[in-house]
Amino acid sequence: MGRKTRRKLDRNELREEALRPCPTLGYDRDTLASHLIRREAFSLAESQLRRAIWLNPYEAHFKIRLAWCLLKQGREADAREWIAKALAQKPDDAEALRIRRLLSANA
């Protein structure tokens, strides 16, 4: 009753775990997140983007998309945190700068 059950990882997740962090991982999760964003399923997209970032912390684009999802969910403080992390990696990214301006306008 009080015991936690762990979900069994599938073959792809085991591979991801073994390779993490790796600059070639996470793009499949980003593709799924893009689809979910277009469908306005922001909380589902958020989970995919968090996994992509966990797998590949080198890709600022994942952090930018996560910030966008958080902003669309009304979570401006969390979005500011992620856009700051993205801009630390890629200071001249036009999309990140646009999101930061939107966040500043909402402050």
C-alpha positions, -999 to 999 in steps of 0.1 A, spaced: 0 0 0 27 25 10 52 13 -15 59 34 -46 59 15 -78 84 26 -105 74 28 -141 94 5 -162 115 24 -188 112 14 -224 142 7 -246 143 43 -259 142 58 -225 169 35 -213 191 47 -242 183 83 -233 193 77 -197 226 61 -208 235 90 -231 223 119 -210 234 147 -213 240 146 -250 238 174 -276 220 151 -301 191 142 -278 158 159 -272 148 169 -307 121 142 -310 106 156 -278 108 191 -292 90 180 -323 62 165 -302 61 197 -281 58 218 -313 27 198 -323 12 202 -288 19 239 -288 0 243 -321 -29 225 -305 -26 248 -274 -19 218 -251 7 238 -233 10 217 -201 16 186 -222 42 204 -243 58 216 -211 65 181 -199 81 172 -233 102 203 -232 114 196 -197 124 162 -207 142 176 -238 161 201 -216 170 173 -192 184 152 -220 201 181 -238 209 211 -216 230 225 -244 201 235 -266 188 270 -258 158 265 -282 142 240 -258 144 266 -230 129 293 -252 99 271 -261 95 261 -224 94 298 -215 67 303 -242 46 274 -228 49 288 -193 39 323 -204 9 309 -222 -1 292 -190 1 325 -171 33 314 -152 53 345 -159 78 341 -130 87 306 -143 89 319 -179 113 347 -168 136 321 -152 137 299 -183 141 328 -208 170 341 -187 187 307 -189 182 306 -226 196 341 -231 226 332 -210 233 305 -236 223 325 -267 221 362 -259 212 374 -294 184 350 -301 155 370 -316 127 348 -304 141 348 -268 144 386 -269 108 389 -281 96 367 -253 116 387 -228 100 419 -241 65 403 -237 74 393 -202 86 428 -194 54 443 -208 34 420 -185 54 430 -154 
